[in-house]
């Protein structure tokens, strides 16, 4: 039985114009997932959206903000914690797996498709940051959804295998990374616990990369800090990325038949992930939206002026996709 907080512990204010409650559902691996459900204060059956991300965040952060706003616009939404993180189940903690994480998204679709409040013919998914990549991977296998949206997208399999900006895309670099991670597996087994890699570095060195400074500004300050967030605290297990290092998420991206929207900031360090993923998509129902002057983290919560998330465009895209 999951233990879920019943108090409002989000990093964004509550919108009393929509309903909210905690729900849970299980995936095919038997892991129970915790979610916040938001829906309009009107009757009927609603179009629905499953949301997750960023990678290493929790539903009380960015995905919950998106979920609440999309509920205000007429959708039933669930923002869920992935397996092994947040309030969701799964042991050991702070692990990830592309297979299980895609299944998490599909389990969310299972839940929505069986809800009396949902029109099962109008279900979409939204993934933020690393979960934008998971959304595209899910879209490659999931046929019950009518649209997928990837926000400020990361391809976590690419960054795990190649490093940032593909600077580690060399066999020897990958070999040394494999050696290090497998040494850690030996230590973890011996110690009976999993060492954590640490979340966003704190205190922040003066020479930290500019995008790390942006992460710090979100995850380590009142703007976005949450006590259950991996990125805000101890981070993933050191060995968590093993499966991602040995996987490529977008092998069948060209076969996604329904509409896909990729939204990225013009000034985001991660822009190349979204641009390259978009090149893999086929058909006239795929769209790329470049947000002027927006950085990667601006699309987490709207940035300093809370005006960078193109909610109007996201809503319009989903409405026409249904």
N, C-alpha and C positions, 0 to 999 in steps of 0.2 A: 504494500500500500504506500503510494507516494505521499510525502509530506509537502504540502504546497501552502505557501503563505497566502492568507486570505486578506491581508492588508494591502493597501495601494503602495507598493514599494518600487514603482517605476521611476525612471530618470526624467520623465516628462509628465506634465500635469494631466489629471483626469478630465475627460470631456463628458459632462453629464448629459449630453445630447444623445449618447449611445449607451446600450446595455453592455455589461461586462460580467464575465464569470470565469472561474478556473474550470478546465476540463482535462481529461486524460484519455489516451488511446494507446493501443499496443501495436508494435510492428511485427513483421513475420519472424523476427528473431526472439520474440517474446519479451522485448524490452518495453516497459511502460513509459510513455512520453507525456510530459506536462505541457500544457498550453494555456494561453489566455484567449478566450473567445470574446469577440466584440460583434454586435449586430445592431441594426437600426431599431428605434422605438416605434416601429410600425408593424403591421401584420403582414402575413403572406410568406411566400418562400423567396429566398434571396439568391442572387448570384454570389458565389463564394470564392475566397482566396486563402490559400495556405501560404504562410510567410515564415522565413527563417534567415538568420544571419545578423551581423557579419560572423565570419569564422572566428570562434573563440569568444563571441559575445553571448548574451542571454536575452530572452524574450522581453525583459524589462527595459531593454535599451532600444536600439534602432528598429528592429522588426516590430516591436510593440507599438512604437510611434506610427509606423506605416499602417499597421493593422487598425489602430483606432481611427486614423484619418480616413482610411478607405471604408470603414464602417459608417462613418459620418456621411459618406457619399453614397450609401445605399447597399454596401456589400456586407455579407457575413464573413468574418475573418477569424483565422486562428494563427497566432504567433506561437511557435513551439520551441522548446529547448531540444537540441539534438541528443541522441543517445550518449550516455556517459557524462553529460554536462548539465549545469543548472539544476533545476528541480526534477529533471527526467531521471529514469533509472539506468541501469547498466553498470557492470563492473568489469575491469577496474575503471576508476574514474579518469577523466581528462584524456580519453583516447578518441581517435577518429578513424573512420574507414570509409572510403568512397562508396563501397558496396552498401554498408549499413546506412550511411547518410542519405544515399539515394532512396533506400528503403524507407527511411524516416519520412521523406517527402511523400512517397507513395502511401504510407500508412496514414498520413494526414488527409490524403485524397480519399482513402477508405472511410475515414471518419466523416468527412464532409458529404460524401456520396450517400451515406446512410442516415443523415440528419433530416428530420422532418422540416427543419427550417430552411433547407437548401434545395435549390433547383439543381438536380444532379447533372443536367445538361449544360450548366453554366458554372464550371469550376476552373480556376486558374491558379498558378503558383507564382510567387515573387521571391527571388533570392537576392540577398544583399552581400556584397563583397565576395568572400569565398563561397558563400552559398548562392551567389549568382552563377558561378560555375556548376555547382551541384544542381541548380535549377535546369541548366541546359542539359546536363547529364541525365536528369530525370525526364526531361522532355524527349529524350532519345528513346525511352522505353515506355513511358506512360501515355496511354491513348485515351484516357478518360477526361483529360483536361482540354480546354479549348484555347488556352494561351499560356505563355510563359514570359516573365519579365525578369531581366537580370540588371541589377542596380550596382553601379561602381564595381564591376565584376573583377574577381580574381580567378584565374585558373590555378587552383591549389596544386594540381598534379604537376603542372609546368614549373611553378616556383619551387616545389619540393625537389624536382629533378634537375632543374637548371639554375636555380638561384634567381635573385632579383635581376631583371633586365637581361636574363640569359647569360649573365657573366660567368656562371659556373657550368655552362654547357660543354663540358669536356669530360671524357671518360675517366681521366685520372682524378679529377675533382669529385666526380660521383663515387669513384672507388673509395677515396678517403672518407667520404661521408658515410658510406656503407660500413667501412671498418669501424668508425667511431660509434655509429648507432648500434652495431652488433656487440661491441665491447660493453656498451651500456646495458644491453639485454642481459649479458652475463652478470653484471653487477646487480641489476634489479632482481634477477632470480635468486642470487645469493642473499640479498638483503631482505627479500620478501616484500618489497615495496617498489613503487615506480617513481623515480626521480622526476621532478618537474623542471621544465626548461626556463621558467620565469615568464611572466607576462611582458607587457610593455616596460622597457627599462626605466627605472626610477631610483635615484635622481637622474635626471637627463643630462648626459655629457654635452658640453658646449659644441663638440664636433659631431654630434649625432646627425645622420642624414635628415634632410628637411621633412621627408614623409614620416620618419619616426617621431619627429617633434609634433607633427599633426596628430599622430596616434596618441601621443602622451597628452596632448591638449584635450582629447576626447575621453580616453579611458582612465586617466589618472587625476582628473579634476572633477569638481561637482557637475560639470557639463554632462559627463557620461559615466562616471564611476558607479559600479554596482558591486556589492560584496560577493555575488555569485559568479561574476564574469571572470573567465579565465584570463582574458587580456588585461583586466584591471588588477589582477592579483598574481597567482603563482604560475599561470600559463598551462600549456599542454604538458603531458608527459614527454620526456626527452625522446622516447621511442615511438611516439604517436604517429609520426609521419611515414613509418615504414611502408605501409600499403600505398600511400600517395606517391612515394618515390618510384614505385614499380608499376604505376598505372598511368594511363592517359584518358582523361575524362571525355574527350570529344570525338571518339572514334566513329560514332554514328550521327554526329550533329547534322550532317548533310541530309539525313533522312527524316528530320523533323518536318512534319507536314503542316502543322498549324502555326498561327502567328507567334512570332517572337519579337519582343522589344528589348533592346539593349540600351541602357541609359548610362552615360559616363560624363564625368566632369572634364572640361577642356584642359584644366590644369592638374588633373589627377596623375600621379606617378604610375598608376595601374592602367592607364588608358590603352596601352598596347595590348593588354589581355582582351579587352572588349573589342577592339578593332580587329584583332586576328581571329577571334571567335566568330565575329560577324561574317568574315570572309568565307567561313565554312558553311554558313547557312544558305540554303537554296530556296528559290521561289520568290514571288512578289509580295508575300505577306510578312516579310521580315523588315524591321525598322531599326534604325540607329539614331538615338537622340543625344546630341552633344550639348551639354549644359554650359553656357558661357561663364567663364571666370570661376567655375566650381572646381574645388580640389576633391580628392578621394573622400575625405571625411566630411566635407560639406554635405554630401548626399546621405550621411548617416542621420543628421538631424536638421538639415537646412542651413548649417553654417551660422556665422555670427548674427546675421539678420533674420535667420529662419526662413529664407526665401529661395533657397537653391533647389529644393526638391520639386520637380515638375509634376505635382499631383494631378493637375488638370489634364496634362498630356497622358499620364498613366491611366487615368479614368477613361478618357476618350478612347484610348487604344483597346482597353478591355471591353468597353461597351460595344465597339464595332466588331470585336472578335467573337462575341457571343451572338 
